[in-house]
Amino acid sequence: MNVLAIGAHPDDIEYGCGGMLTKYAQKGHAVYLFVASDGGLGGDPEVRRREQEDAALIMGAREVLWGGYPDTEVPLTRELIVRLESVIRKVQPRMIFVNSPDDTHQDHRNLAQGVISAMRYVPNFLLFEVPSTQHFVPNCFTDIEGVLDAKLACLEAHRSQVTKTNIEDLTILELAKSCANFRGIQARVRYAEAFQSVRLLLNL
């Protein structure tokens, strides 16, 4: 199956669903990433693009597709929805992941709302959390204990961002591991990633 993960900036996808995507890739599914912005306000855009490509290799993703939108200016427009629809036609995913729309960052909000419109015919659609997400109440989880090291390696590939958490002496790696532990407790496992399902088709 083809899997598409959509993030507003480099490292959003790795934080929100890097473990799940690594599991998909390890099982032979085709994983694709769409990153709307190169995160140019958070660092050198060329560096951030290289870091994203490095993280994708660790994860086992087949391709990184770039939106080309300026950082902090991802628009909720018809053009965004059309662009996302073209990505769907290219990838033909059966499973899609994207930032939660309930978020303090406008790029995350706008991208998620655009995806909700563009992905209306895709059967499986999950929202993931990042540190700026608000009021996230998950209703499904995946056990990532076996791929936690790979998830953290993906985040570590974003070398320019590791210490940029706005919390003194706390790296993104520590934050991600703590979050995975907390979500794991909720799911009754050691480490988990958590999602809100917009649609989830269960085939038995």
C-alpha positions as CSV (number, residue, x, y, z in Angstrom):
1,M,0.0,0.0,0.0
2,N,1.1,3.6,-0.6
3,V,1.3,5.8,2.5
4,L,1.5,9.6,2.4
5,A,2.5,11.7,5.4
6,I,2.0,15.5,5.1
7,G,3.8,18.0,7.3
8,A,4.0,21.7,7.4
9,H,7.8,21.9,8.1
10,P,10.8,19.6,8.2
11,D,10.7,17.3,11.3
12,D,6.9,17.6,11.9
13,I,6.3,14.2,10.3
14,E,9.2,12.5,12.1
15,Y,7.9,13.8,15.5
16,G,4.2,13.0,14.8
17,C,4.4,9.6,13.0
18,G,8.0,8.7,12.3
19,G,7.7,5.5,14.2
20,M,4.5,4.4,12.4
21,L,6.1,5.3,9.0
22,T,9.2,3.4,9.8
23,K,7.1,0.3,10.6
24,Y,5.2,0.7,7.3
25,A,8.5,1.0,5.4
26,Q,10.0,-2.1,7.1
27,K,6.9,-4.1,6.1
28,G,7.4,-3.2,2.4
29,H,4.8,-0.5,2.0
30,A,5.7,2.6,-0.1
31,V,6.1,5.7,2.2
32,Y,6.0,9.2,0.7
33,L,6.4,12.5,2.4
34,F,5.0,15.9,1.5
35,V,6.6,18.9,3.3
36,A,4.8,22.1,2.6
37,S,7.6,24.5,3.7
38,D,11.3,24.3,4.0
39,G,11.2,25.9,7.5
40,G,13.4,28.8,6.3
41,L,12.5,31.0,9.4
42,G,13.9,28.2,11.7
43,G,17.2,27.9,10.0
44,D,19.0,27.8,6.6
45,P,16.5,26.4,4.1
46,E,19.0,24.4,2.2
47,V,20.3,22.8,5.4
48,R,16.8,22.0,6.5
49,R,16.0,20.4,3.1
50,R,19.1,18.2,3.4
51,E,18.2,17.2,6.9
52,Q,14.7,16.2,5.8
53,E,16.1,14.1,3.0
54,D,18.5,12.4,5.5
55,A,15.6,11.7,7.8
56,A,13.6,10.2,5.0
57,L,16.4,7.8,4.2
58,I,16.6,6.6,7.8
59,M,12.8,6.1,7.8
60,G,12.9,4.2,4.5
61,A,10.6,6.7,2.7
62,R,10.8,6.5,-1.1
63,E,10.5,10.2,-1.9
64,V,10.1,13.7,-0.3
65,L,7.8,16.0,-2.2
66,W,8.2,19.7,-1.4
67,G,5.4,22.3,-1.4
68,G,7.6,25.3,-1.8
69,Y,5.5,27.6,0.5
70,P,7.3,30.2,2.6
71,D,7.6,29.3,6.3
72,T,4.7,30.8,8.3
73,E,2.8,31.5,5.0
74,V,1.2,28.2,4.1
75,P,-2.2,29.4,2.9
76,L,-5.6,27.9,3.3
77,T,-6.6,28.5,-0.4
78,R,-8.0,26.7,-3.3
79,E,-4.5,26.6,-4.8
80,L,-3.3,24.6,-1.7
81,I,-6.1,22.2,-2.0
82,V,-5.5,21.7,-5.8
83,R,-1.8,21.2,-5.0
84,L,-2.6,18.5,-2.4
85,E,-5.0,16.8,-4.8
86,S,-2.2,16.6,-7.4
87,V,0.0,14.9,-4.8
88,I,-2.8,12.4,-4.1
89,R,-3.1,11.6,-7.8
90,K,0.7,11.0,-8.0
91,V,1.0,8.9,-4.8
92,Q,-2.4,7.2,-4.8
93,P,-2.3,6.6,-1.0
94,R,-4.5,4.3,1.0
95,M,-3.3,5.9,4.3
96,I,-2.7,9.6,5.0
97,F,-1.2,11.3,8.0
98,V,-1.2,15.1,8.7
99,N,-0.7,17.7,11.4
100,S,-3.7,18.2,13.7
101,P,-5.6,21.4,12.8
102,D,-5.9,22.3,16.5
103,D,-2.5,24.0,16.8
104,T,-0.9,27.3,17.8
105,H,1.0,27.5,14.5
106,Q,-0.9,28.8,11.5
107,D,1.0,26.6,9.0
108,H,-0.2,23.5,10.8
109,R,-3.8,24.7,11.0
110,N,-4.0,25.8,7.4
111,L,-2.3,22.7,6.0
112,A,-4.5,20.4,8.0
113,Q,-7.7,22.1,6.9
114,G,-6.5,22.0,3.3
115,V,-5.8,18.3,3.6
116,I,-9.2,17.6,5.1
117,S,-10.8,19.0,1.9
118,A,-8.3,17.5,-0.5
119,M,-8.3,14.0,1.0
120,R,-12.1,13.5,1.1
121,Y,-12.0,10.3,-1.0
122,V,-9.1,8.6,0.8
123,P,-10.3,5.8,3.1
124,N,-7.7,6.1,5.9
125,F,-6.9,9.5,7.3
126,L,-5.2,10.1,10.7
127,L,-4.1,13.3,12.5
128,F,-0.8,13.4,14.4
129,E,0.5,15.7,17.2
130,V,3.6,17.9,17.4
131,P,4.8,20.0,20.4
132,S,2.6,23.0,19.3
133,T,-0.6,20.9,19.1
134,Q,-3.5,21.8,21.5
135,H,-6.3,19.7,23.0
136,F,-5.2,16.5,21.3
137,V,-7.4,13.6,22.4
138,P,-6.2,10.4,20.6
139,N,-8.5,7.6,19.7
140,C,-6.0,5.2,18.2
141,F,-2.4,4.3,18.9
142,T,0.5,2.3,17.5
143,D,3.2,0.5,19.5
144,I,6.6,2.0,18.5
145,E,8.9,0.3,21.1
146,G,10.6,-1.7,18.4
147,V,11.2,1.4,16.2
148,L,11.8,4.1,18.9
149,D,15.5,4.3,18.2
150,A,14.8,4.7,14.5
151,K,12.2,7.5,15.2
152,L,14.8,9.3,17.4
153,A,17.4,8.9,14.7
154,C,15.1,10.5,12.2
155,L,14.6,13.4,14.5
156,E,18.4,13.6,15.2
157,A,18.9,13.9,11.4
158,H,17.3,17.4,11.8
159,R,20.6,18.4,13.5
160,S,19.9,22.2,13.3
161,Q,16.6,21.8,15.2
162,V,17.4,19.3,18.0
163,T,17.8,21.9,20.7
164,K,15.1,24.3,19.5
165,T,12.3,23.3,21.8
166,N,11.9,26.7,23.7
167,I,12.3,24.6,26.9
168,E,15.7,25.1,28.6
169,D,17.9,22.0,28.5
170,L,15.3,19.8,26.8
171,T,16.0,18.5,23.3
172,I,13.5,17.4,20.8
173,L,14.7,13.8,21.3
174,E,13.9,14.0,25.0
175,L,10.6,15.6,24.3
176,A,9.7,12.9,21.7
177,K,10.7,10.1,24.0
178,S,8.7,11.5,26.9
179,C,5.6,11.9,24.7
180,A,6.0,8.4,23.3
181,N,6.2,7.1,26.9
182,F,3.1,9.0,27.9
183,R,1.1,7.9,24.9
184,G,2.3,4.4,25.5
185,I,0.9,4.4,29.1
186,Q,-2.4,5.5,27.6
187,A,-2.3,2.6,25.1
188,R,-1.0,0.1,27.7
189,V,2.4,-0.4,26.0
190,R,5.8,1.1,26.8
191,Y,6.1,3.6,23.8
192,A,3.4,4.6,21.4
193,E,2.4,7.2,18.8
194,A,-1.1,8.6,19.1
195,F,-3.5,9.7,16.4
196,Q,-7.0,11.1,15.9
197,S,-8.8,9.2,13.1
198,V,-10.8,11.3,10.7
199,R,-11.5,8.0,8.9
200,L,-10.2,4.5,9.5
201,L,-11.3,1.6,7.3
202,L,-10.8,-1.7,9.1
203,N,-10.7,-4.7,6.8
204,L,-11.0,-8.1,8.6
